[in-house]
Amino acid sequence: MALDPTPFGATSSMSRVAIVKGEDAVDATLRALGAIRLEAERVLSGDRPVLIKPNYVNSKHPSTGITTDSRVIEGIVKFLKEEKINAIVIGEGSGFADTFEAFRVAGVDKVAERWNVRLVDLNKDEFIEVAPPNPLSLRKVRVAKTALESIIISVPKLKLHRIAGVTLSLKNMMGALASKGSMHTGSLSENIVDLASILRPSISVVDGMIAGEGHETSGNPVKMNLVIAGIDPVAVDAVGAGVMGISPTDVKHLVLAEKQGLGTCNLEKIAVLGEPIDKVRRRFSRSLSSRLLVHIG
């Protein structure tokens, strides 16, 4: 079933984000992307290849609520193929595992084989030093060439994070860095925004099939059966935060990203297609360490 393209109260200037609920992850992904097809077609136009960037911080199975579901990736690949886009790369630089082992555990290797798509370990890519424009904190950073030269589709897991509050499409760009640890020097929130000014996803597709509460690697899965998609990564992350029961204005990097002109985190300025946030919201429980960090500041 097609989603209503003009939700009640929406205006043409509002960022549009689709929330689709369903047991079939491939179908849910296709419906979410179908809802934003016109916007997606605009950002996908051009000669650059498309990089699908999932989140494989480690090699745990997606059922743990830690890593991206390969079925969501398959839905994205199918959508791109239907749009006659064949220059597709699935790339990640795992932080705590061999990237290709993470691909194998998640089943991404099989997806790539079925659809004739190339897999890339961004940890072994050529790196280029880049200076963010108008930096808040991050002066220079070494970024994977593949990411710099591609149209990026960020495919994070719907989950909480000990320091950042949430880890969604913006923070997911850390996997394209030569040194992930360097992002934790100074303000992580400011660094995330500076990185997003270099690697701003053109499309964000959040895997909320089996989400993760607690923190980013706690392995506390929550079955949500959701896929969230849009071309404004800040708006998509704001909706993702709202779905987890967190006000986007309590997520520092989303507020800073809006101030830097990277998108909107104001839910009143976001047109939600499909499922209303209130209907699918579940208040995620933070880990004790996350609560302490929030309390400390």
One Martini backbone bead per residue (centre of mass of N, CA, C, O) as a GRO file, in nm:
protein
  297
    1MET     BB    1   0.095   0.037   0.024
    2ALA     BB    2   0.064   0.356  -0.021
    3LEU     BB    3   0.167   0.653   0.092
    4ASP     BB    4   0.089   0.949   0.210
    5PRO     BB    5   0.235   1.239   0.062
    6THR     BB    6   0.014   1.435   0.243
    7PRO     BB    7   0.006   1.515   0.535
    8PHE     BB    8  -0.148   1.653   0.778
    9GLY     BB    9  -0.013   1.985   0.782
   10ALA     BB   10   0.164   1.985   0.545
   11THR     BB   11   0.445   2.120   0.372
   12SER     BB   12   0.668   2.176   0.112
   13SER     BB   13   0.910   2.268   0.327
   14MET     BB   14   0.912   1.999   0.451
   15SER     BB   15   1.041   1.739   0.587
   16ARG     BB   16   1.051   1.394   0.477
   17VAL     BB   17   0.935   1.103   0.665
   18ALA     BB   18   0.941   0.754   0.672
   19ILE     BB   19   0.716   0.511   0.829
   20VAL     BB   20   0.754   0.155   0.838
   21LYS     BB   21   0.552  -0.135   0.894
   22GLY     BB   22   0.697  -0.475   0.908
   23GLU     BB   23   0.807  -0.805   0.866
   24ASP     BB   24   0.918  -0.727   0.583
   25ALA     BB   25   1.211  -0.574   0.518
   26VAL     BB   26   1.216  -0.534   0.214
   27ASP     BB   27   0.933  -0.415   0.183
   28ALA     BB   28   0.961  -0.182   0.387
   29THR     BB   29   1.191  -0.043   0.235
   30LEU     BB   30   1.045   0.001  -0.035
   31ARG     BB   31   0.815   0.174   0.089
   32ALA     BB   32   0.988   0.398   0.210
   33LEU     BB   33   1.127   0.480  -0.060
   34GLY     BB   34   0.864   0.523  -0.221
   35ALA     BB   35   0.767   0.776  -0.049
   36ILE     BB   36   1.063   0.926  -0.151
   37ARG     BB   37   1.127   0.904  -0.458
   38LEU     BB   38   1.156   1.193  -0.571
   39GLU     BB   39   1.390   1.276  -0.387
   40ALA     BB   40   1.577   1.036  -0.451
   41GLU     BB   41   1.609   1.088  -0.757
   42ARG     BB   42   1.757   1.356  -0.728
   43VAL     BB   43   2.010   1.253  -0.552
   44LEU     BB   44   2.079   1.010  -0.770
   45SER     BB   45   2.170   1.193  -0.968
   46GLY     BB   46   2.427   1.105  -1.176
   47ASP     BB   47   2.772   0.962  -1.183
   48ARG     BB   48   2.786   0.863  -0.910
   49PRO     BB   49   2.825   0.644  -0.689
   50VAL     BB   50   2.683   0.414  -0.453
   51LEU     BB   51   2.687   0.421  -0.096
   52ILE     BB   52   2.636   0.165   0.130
   53LYS     BB   53   2.614   0.247   0.490
   54PRO     BB   54   2.650   0.059   0.741
   55ASN     BB   55   2.643  -0.102   1.080
   56TYR     BB   56   2.969  -0.255   1.191
   57VAL     BB   57   3.109  -0.236   1.481
   58ASN     BB   58   3.054  -0.543   1.465
   59SER     BB   59   2.988  -0.915   1.438
   60LYS     BB   60   2.704  -0.910   1.507
   61HIS     BB   61   2.395  -0.997   1.490
   62PRO     BB   62   2.105  -0.823   1.413
   63SER     BB   63   1.935  -0.965   1.651
   64THR     BB   64   2.091  -0.786   1.882
   65GLY     BB   65   2.073  -0.464   1.801
   66ILE     BB   66   2.360  -0.362   1.648
   67THR     BB   67   2.315  -0.441   1.345
   68THR     BB   68   2.260  -0.444   1.016
   69ASP     BB   69   2.016  -0.549   0.812
   70SER     BB   70   2.036  -0.718   0.512
   71ARG     BB   71   1.740  -0.670   0.418
   72VAL     BB   72   1.761  -0.365   0.396
   73ILE     BB   73   1.985  -0.363   0.191
   74GLU     BB   74   1.827  -0.520  -0.024
   75GLY     BB   75   1.605  -0.309  -0.061
   76ILE     BB   76   1.796  -0.089  -0.166
   77VAL     BB   77   1.911  -0.237  -0.408
   78LYS     BB   78   1.642  -0.285  -0.548
   79PHE     BB   79   1.569   0.010  -0.580
   80LEU     BB   80   1.817   0.092  -0.750
   81LYS     BB   81   1.767  -0.107  -0.983
   82GLU     BB   82   1.488   0.017  -1.056
   83GLU     BB   83   1.659   0.299  -1.115
   84LYS     BB   84   1.917   0.209  -1.289
   85ILE     BB   85   2.135   0.141  -1.063
   86ASN     BB   86   2.480  -0.010  -1.070
   87ALA     BB   87   2.672   0.180  -0.899
   88ILE     BB   88   2.739  -0.030  -0.629
   89VAL     BB   89   2.828   0.004  -0.278
   90ILE     BB   90   2.932  -0.185   0.005
   91GLY     BB   91   3.038   0.003   0.298
   92GLU     BB   92   3.283  -0.060   0.568
   93GLY     BB   93   3.434   0.026   0.903
   94SER     BB   94   3.512  -0.150   1.146
   95GLY     BB   95   3.588  -0.118   1.493
   96PHE     BB   96   3.562  -0.453   1.624
   97ALA     BB   97   3.622  -0.590   1.332
   98ASP     BB   98   3.602  -0.772   1.066
   99THR     BB   99   3.430  -0.666   0.804
  100PHE     BB  100   3.381  -0.939   0.645
  101GLU     BB  101   3.272  -1.088   0.890
  102ALA     BB  102   3.030  -0.903   0.932
  103PHE     BB  103   2.903  -0.955   0.659
  104ARG     BB  104   2.866  -1.261   0.697
  105VAL     BB  105   2.688  -1.264   0.955
  106ALA     BB  106   2.461  -1.075   0.816
  107GLY     BB  107   2.450  -1.149   0.487
  108VAL     BB  108   2.586  -0.949   0.274
  109ASP     BB  109   2.736  -1.136   0.081
  110LYS     BB  110   2.475  -1.254  -0.046
  111VAL     BB  111   2.359  -0.993  -0.154
  112ALA     BB  112   2.596  -0.920  -0.339
  113GLU     BB  113   2.577  -1.177  -0.510
  114ARG     BB  114   2.281  -1.154  -0.614
  115TRP     BB  115   2.337  -0.828  -0.721
  116ASN     BB  116   2.621  -0.747  -0.809
  117VAL     BB  117   2.789  -0.629  -0.553
  118ARG     BB  118   3.022  -0.440  -0.399
  119LEU     BB  119   3.268  -0.491  -0.150
  120VAL     BB  120   3.392  -0.272   0.122
  121ASP     BB  121   3.677  -0.193   0.312
  122LEU     BB  122   3.733   0.112   0.457
  123ASN     BB  123   3.995   0.045   0.624
  124LYS     BB  124   4.144  -0.018   0.316
  125ASP     BB  125   4.138   0.246   0.208
  126GLU     BB  126   4.178   0.540   0.080
  127PHE     BB  127   4.304   0.841   0.231
  128ILE     BB  128   4.167   1.173   0.299
  129GLU     BB  129   4.237   1.491   0.384
  130VAL     BB  130   3.995   1.690   0.571
  131ALA     BB  131   3.829   2.006   0.598
  132PRO     BB  132   3.595   2.145   0.761
  133PRO     BB  133   3.345   2.357   0.738
  134ASN     BB  134   3.296   2.539   0.993
  135PRO     BB  135   3.418   2.440   1.260
  136LEU     BB  136   3.370   2.327   1.594
  137SER     BB  137   3.636   2.100   1.630
  138LEU     BB  138   3.715   1.970   1.359
  139ARG     BB  139   3.990   2.016   1.152
  140LYS     BB  140   4.086   1.716   1.078
  141VAL     BB  141   4.032   1.434   0.841
  142ARG     BB  142   4.035   1.089   0.758
  143VAL     BB  143   3.892   0.978   0.448
  144ALA     BB  144   3.731   0.776   0.254
  145LYS     BB  145   3.726   0.789  -0.083
  146THR     BB  146   3.462   0.644  -0.145
  147ALA     BB  147   3.284   0.840   0.020
  148LEU     BB  148   3.364   1.111  -0.122
  149GLU     BB  149   3.273   0.988  -0.427
  150SER     BB  150   2.979   0.941  -0.309
  151ILE     BB  151   2.665   0.844  -0.274
  152ILE     BB  152   2.496   0.841   0.038
  153ILE     BB  153   2.370   0.555   0.222
  154SER     BB  154   2.245   0.548   0.536
  155VAL     BB  155   2.244   0.232   0.756
  156PRO     BB  156   2.131   0.224   1.047
  157LYS     BB  157   2.065   0.158   1.365
  158LEU     BB  158   1.819   0.142   1.608
  159LYS     BB  159   1.992   0.322   1.869
  160LEU     BB  160   2.176   0.366   2.138
  161HIS     BB  161   2.408   0.593   2.324
  162ARG     BB  162   2.622   0.672   2.571
  163ILE     BB  163   2.703   0.970   2.455
  164ALA     BB  164   2.503   1.064   2.205
  165GLY     BB  165   2.227   0.880   2.270
  166VAL     BB  166   2.239   0.840   1.951
  167THR     BB  167   2.273   0.600   1.665
  168LEU     BB  168   2.272   0.708   1.336
  169SER     BB  169   2.327   0.852   1.034
  170LEU     BB  170   2.556   1.045   1.125
  171LYS     BB  171   2.737   0.859   1.307
  172ASN     BB  172   2.783   0.638   1.082
  173MET     BB  173   3.031   0.795   0.940
  174MET     BB  174   3.271   0.684   1.115
  175GLY     BB  175   3.333   0.427   0.927
  176ALA     BB  176   3.505   0.633   0.716
  177LEU     BB  177   3.747   0.632   0.906
  178ALA     BB  178   4.067   0.583   1.004
  179SER     BB  179   3.987   0.718   1.300
  180LYS     BB  180   3.753   0.672   1.540
  181GLY     BB  181   3.887   0.774   1.811
  182SER     BB  182   3.921   1.081   1.730
  183MET     BB  183   3.614   1.158   1.793
  184HIS     BB  184   3.673   1.150   2.124
  185THR     BB  185   3.810   1.419   2.086
  186GLY     BB  186   3.640   1.602   2.268
  187SER     BB  187   3.347   1.668   2.103
  188LEU     BB  188   3.139   1.443   1.972
  189SER     BB  189   2.906   1.616   1.868
  190GLU     BB  190   3.079   1.814   1.702
  191ASN     BB  191   3.221   1.598   1.530
  192ILE     BB  192   2.972   1.484   1.391
  193VAL     BB  193   2.900   1.749   1.245
  194ASP     BB  194   3.162   1.789   1.092
  195LEU     BB  195   3.142   1.523   0.937
  196ALA     BB  196   2.862   1.588   0.803
  197SER     BB  197   2.986   1.825   0.629
  198ILE     BB  198   3.133   1.602   0.451
  199LEU     BB  199   2.924   1.340   0.519
  200ARG     BB  200   2.629   1.376   0.378
  201PRO     BB  201   2.360   1.213   0.353
  202SER     BB  202   2.128   1.162   0.096
  203ILE     BB  203   2.033   0.893   0.240
  204SER     BB  204   1.816   0.759   0.498
  205VAL     BB  205   1.814   0.418   0.652
  206VAL     BB  206   1.648   0.280   0.918
  207ASP     BB  207   1.702   0.001   1.121
  208GLY     BB  208   1.391  -0.116   1.298
  209MET     BB  209   1.341  -0.415   1.335
  210ILE     BB  210   1.594  -0.460   1.541
  211ALA     BB  211   1.660  -0.298   1.807
  212GLY     BB  212   1.859  -0.088   2.055
  213GLU     BB  213   1.909  -0.095   2.385
  214GLY     BB  214   2.103   0.091   2.623
  215HIS     BB  215   2.344   0.044   2.390
  216GLU     BB  216   2.542   0.002   2.106
  217THR     BB  217   2.661  -0.302   2.251
  218SER     BB  218   2.455  -0.460   2.453
  219GLY     BB  219   2.229  -0.658   2.337
  220ASN     BB  220   1.916  -0.518   2.345
  221PRO     BB  221   1.654  -0.627   2.195
  222VAL     BB  222   1.395  -0.467   1.975
  223LYS     BB  223   1.092  -0.526   1.844
  224MET     BB  224   0.961  -0.313   1.563
  225ASN     BB  225   0.928  -0.322   1.248
  226LEU     BB  226   1.118  -0.083   1.116
  227VAL     BB  227   1.132   0.187   0.867
  228ILE     BB  228   1.343   0.475   0.806
  229ALA     BB  229   1.301   0.757   0.566
  230GLY     BB  230   1.529   1.004   0.404
  231ILE     BB  231   1.709   1.312   0.296
  232ASP     BB  232   1.709   1.416   0.594
  233PRO     BB  233   1.920   1.324   0.842
  234VAL     BB  234   1.815   1.490   1.081
  235ALA     BB  235   1.516   1.410   1.058
  236VAL     BB  236   1.554   1.107   1.077
  237ASP     BB  237   1.693   1.114   1.359
  238ALA     BB  238   1.461   1.255   1.503
  239VAL     BB  239   1.256   1.032   1.455
  240GLY     BB  240   1.419   0.805   1.583
  241ALA     BB  241   1.426   0.931   1.862
  242GLY     BB  242   1.117   0.950   1.901
  243VAL     BB  243   1.068   0.641   1.883
  244MET     BB  244   1.265   0.608   2.154
  245GLY     BB  245   1.171   0.854   2.354
  246ILE     BB  246   1.342   1.102   2.231
  247SER     BB  247   1.428   1.415   2.228
  248PRO     BB  248   1.596   1.588   1.989
  249THR     BB  249   1.677   1.831   2.189
  250ASP     BB  250   1.859   1.609   2.364
  251VAL     BB  251   2.043   1.599   2.101
  252LYS     BB  252   2.317   1.769   2.038
  253HIS     BB  253   2.392   1.699   1.735
  254LEU     BB  254   2.114   1.784   1.619
  255VAL     BB  255   2.113   2.077   1.703
  256LEU     BB  256   2.382   2.152   1.564
  257ALA     BB  257   2.305   2.064   1.277
  258GLU     BB  258   2.084   2.271   1.241
  259LYS     BB  259   2.265   2.525   1.289
  260GLN     BB  260   2.449   2.425   1.028
  261GLY     BB  261   2.235   2.338   0.792
  262LEU     BB  262   2.173   1.999   0.774
  263GLY     BB  263   1.883   2.035   0.911
  264THR     BB  264   1.600   1.901   1.093
  265CYS     BB  265   1.482   1.857   1.454
  266ASN     BB  266   1.188   1.955   1.416
  267LEU     BB  267   0.895   1.786   1.436
  268GLU     BB  268   0.705   2.027   1.332
  269LYS     BB  269   0.898   2.024   1.046
  270ILE     BB  270   0.791   1.721   0.999
  271ALA     BB  271   0.685   1.493   0.758
  272VAL     BB  272   0.502   1.208   0.836
  273LEU     BB  273   0.502   0.903   0.687
  274GLY     BB  274   0.264   0.686   0.779
  275GLU     BB  275   0.364   0.628   1.075
  276PRO     BB  276   0.318   0.753   1.363
  277ILE     BB  277   0.508   0.810   1.627
  278ASP     BB  278   0.294   0.749   1.854
  279LYS     BB  279   0.233   0.452   1.748
  280VAL     BB  280   0.564   0.345   1.767
  281ARG     BB  281   0.645   0.421   2.034
  282ARG     BB  282   0.935   0.349   2.253
  283ARG     BB  283   1.080   0.345   2.560
  284PHE     BB  284   1.403   0.345   2.597
  285SER     BB  285   1.657   0.193   2.774
  286ARG     BB  286   1.914   0.291   2.952
  287SER     BB  287   2.205   0.265   3.057
  288LEU     BB  288   2.378   0.344   3.331
  289SER     BB  289   2.610   0.494   3.182
  290SER     BB  290   2.424   0.681   3.021
  291ARG     BB  291   2.283   0.821   3.262
  292LEU     BB  292   2.543   0.937   3.386
  293LEU     BB  293   2.632   1.108   3.141
  294VAL     BB  294   2.379   1.282   3.132
  295HIS     BB  295   2.406   1.391   3.422
  296ILE     BB  296   2.695   1.514   3.386
  297GLY     BB  297   2.674   1.615   3.045
   0.00000   0.00000   0.00000
